Amino acid sequence: MKALYAVVIGTGLALGLVGLHRWMIDGLDGWLWSRFLVEDTVYTAAYTDSGFRQVHPGMSEDEIHRLLGPPQSRWAIDDAAGPEAGERWSFSPHDTHYRCRVVIFRRGRAVRKHAEFYVD
């Protein structure tokens, strides 16, 4: 019976950690890195974490810009699958550790968003 309790508790803990990792924008690893390294993140004026959480694949560039404001930078990505571009809402002015916020677009629609605590 004790073994069953251990399995149930272990499974619950593992599921809880996976859920927490997915809920946090930068994940548990980002949280851990941010505790030991000096962060150098600058966000665009209208950026908010709550707005970034609302971004999902299929949204238009205009919808995302209404949520996050204009991006800090935009660049073209040469891809055989079709026209693609990336937009960034955060950067590091001193080229060091920062919270990366990027959305990748194909034909004017979001196909992926990327967030991480970037370690340089």
Secondary structure, DSSP 8 states (H G I E B T S, - for coil): -HHHHHHHHHHHHHHHHHHHHHHSTTHHHHHHHHHHS----EE-TT--HHHHHH--TT-BHHHHHHHH-S-SEEEEE--TTS-EEEEESEE-TTSSSEEEEEEEEETTEEEEEEEEEE--
